[in-house]
Amino acid sequence: MPIWISKRFAIAVVLLLGLAPAARAEVIQQLPTDEKVVALTFDACETITPAFLDTSISDFLVAHEIPFTVFVSGRFAKHNTEALSALAKHDFVEIENHSLNHENHMERLDDATIIREVTENDALLASITGHHTRFFRFPAGNHSPRAVADVEGLGYKVVHWSFASGDPGKSVTPDALRNWVLFKTKPGSILIFHINGRGWSTGAALPGLVDDLTRRGYRFTTLDKMLP
C-alpha cells in the first residue's frame, strides 16, 4: 500500500473515531545487530531563528561517501530546500522526518495535531527530495506512548539515539566530543549530532571520530539498511 494512502487512512481513523491507532509504541534506540555497525544521525531543526545546513559536516561525509541520516524539521527544510535536494541525490544519504514545527513537547499535542505535524512535514520533504519518509524522531526526544502510537499508526518507526553526544553545548570542545562518543559507542549504536549550525564542535570533531571508529573496525549505515 502506498505510504500516502496508509497515512490518509490513519488520519481518518483518528479524526472520525477519536481513537489512536493500535501500535507497538516503541522508541528505537539501538540497531538490531551485534556487528560493529553504527548509524550516524543528525538533527536539522529550526524553531524561530532561521538555521542552515552545516556544510563542514555534510561536505566531509559526502566527499568520503559515508552513509548518514538527517532528521529534518519543516521550518529548516523551507530555508534549506536546495541543499536538501542535493543531499537526497546521494544513495548513502537518508532524509527523515523531525516534525513540521519542531514543537519540543509533541506529547502535549492532541492526536490530530501530532498527525498533521508528521504528515505535512512528510509532504514537504517529499516535494524536496522525491522520497517519502519512513522514520520519525520526536523533537528534544519528548514523547508519550500515545504520541508514539499516533506516529506508528502512520506507518513510521520512531528512532531516537543510544546516548546524547552533547554536541549542542558550546562548552564542549571537539576533543571532548570525540572522546565521549568513542567511549560510549558500541555495536549497533545510533549516534546523534546536529547539522543545523548548532552542533558547535561537530564539524571539527567528525573527521577524527570517523577515522577512530573505522580503525576500531566499525562501519557506518543508514537506518533503512538496518530497520525493516
C-alpha positions, 0 to 999 in steps of 0.5 A: 500500500502506498505510504500516502494512502496508509497515512490518509487512512490513519488520519481518518481513523483518528479524526472520525473515531477519536481513537489512536491507532493500535501500535507497538509504541516503541522508541528505537534506540539501538540497531538490531545487530551485534556487528560493529555497525553504527548509524550516524544521525543528525538533527536539522531543526529550526524553531524561530531563528532561521538555521542552515545546513552545516556544510563542514559536516555534510561536505566531509561525509559526502566527499568520503561517501559515508552513509548518514541520516538527517532528521529534518524539521519543516521550518529548516527544510523551507530555508534549506530546500536546495541543499536538501535536494542535493543531499537526497541525490546521494544513495548513502544519504537518508532524509527523515522526518523531525516534525513540521514545527519542531514543537519540543513537547509533541506529547502535549499535542492532541492526536490530530495535531501530532498527525498533521505535524508528521504528515505535512512535514512528510509532504514537504520533504517529499516535494524536496527530495522525491522520497517519502519518509519512513522514520520519525524522531520526536523533537528534544526526544519528548514523547508519550506512548500515545504520541508514539502510537499516533506516529506508528499508526502512520506507518513510521518507526520512531528512532531516537539515539543510544546516548546524547553526544552533547554536541549542542553545548558550546562548552564542549570542545571537539576533543571532548566530543570525540572522546565521549562518543568513542567511549560510549559507542558500541555495536549497533549504536545510533549516534546523534549530532546536529547539522543545523549550525548548532552542533558547535564542535561537530564539524571539527570533531567528525573527521577524527571520530570517523577515522577512530571508529573505522580503525576500531573496525566499525562501519557506518549505515543508514537506518533503512539498511538496518530497520525493516 
